[in-house]
Amino acid sequence: MSDSPNKLPRTRRWRAPIIILAVLGLGVAVAGAAIWWANRPIQATILTAPEKAAVEQKLAAVEQEPSDPEYVPGGKEIILTERELNGLLHENTNMGDQLKLELARDAVHARLSADIPEDFPIMAGKKLKGKARFVVKSETGAPALILDDLTIWGISLPNAWLGELKGQNLLGNVISSDGGSLAGVEDISVSNGQLVIKLAE
């Protein structure tokens, strides 16, 4: 007697479950990779001796005194790479394994991963995961540091919870001589991986 026309061959009966399992496995792998990437630990940036010397030379160039009797004004630009900036952050605050700065076009991204103290009233002992985006240009193109977004545990906090800080020039409103631009700074430009600060006369 011949096989029923509705009965599939053995190889075809097994093919569909194998494909479904493969797709599910791929989905789990992708989801796992995404979760790991979002919660990856922050590694402190530690500058090598030559890198540290290069940064110190850049900072000293602004105030360097010429050996020749003729007066020569100091430099007006400070150029720091993303690695140098994070190295200075770690060296001066010891927070290099908790806070990481990333330089984008006209913006600075900050990523935070820190333990909440055990005696804190809420979420004690938990890991605080957050990120923020700061814009370094105002609408008029003047140098500024404007909070664009603050995200905690994957939730972008509303402006009302932040005391209406979003959109505010955090540096300009504090130390500016005219309340609108950053005092002593003519221009700040940020590109992928590099920060350039041009000082005013």
Long-range contacts (C-beta under 8 A, 24 or more apart in sequence): 38-129, 38-154, 39-129, 41-97, 41-113, 42-96, 42-97, 42-98, 42-99, 42-100, 42-111, 42-112, 42-113, 43-97, 43-100, 44-86, 44-90, 44-96, 44-97, 45-83, 45-86, 45-87, 45-89, 45-90, 45-96, 45-100, 46-87, 46-90, 46-96, 47-83, 47-84, 47-87, 47-91, 51-83, 51-84, 51-87, 52-87, 52-91, 54-84, 55-80, 55-84, 55-87, 55-88, 58-84, 62-199, 76-186, 76-198, 76-199, 77-196, 77-197, 77-198, 77-199, 78-196, 78-197, 78-199, 79-194, 79-195, 79-196, 79-197, 80-194, 80-195, 80-197, 81-193, 81-194, 81-195, 82-193, 82-194, 82-195, 85-195, 103-190, 103-191, 103-192, 103-193, 103-194, 103-195, 104-190, 104-192, 105-190, 105-191, 105-192, 106-135, 106-136, 106-137, 106-189, 106-190, 107-133, 107-134, 107-135, 107-136, 107-148, 107-190, 108-133, 108-134, 108-136, 108-145, 108-190, 108-195, 109-133, 109-134, 110-134, 128-152, 128-153, 129-153, 129-154, 134-170, 136-188, 136-189, 136-190, 137-188, 138-169, 138-172, 138-180, 138-181, 142-172, 142-180, 142-181, 142-182, 143-172, 143-181, 143-182, 143-185, 143-186, 143-187, 143-188, 144-169, 144-171, 144-172, 144-181, 144-182, 144-188, 145-169, 145-170, 145-171, 145-172, 145-182, 146-170
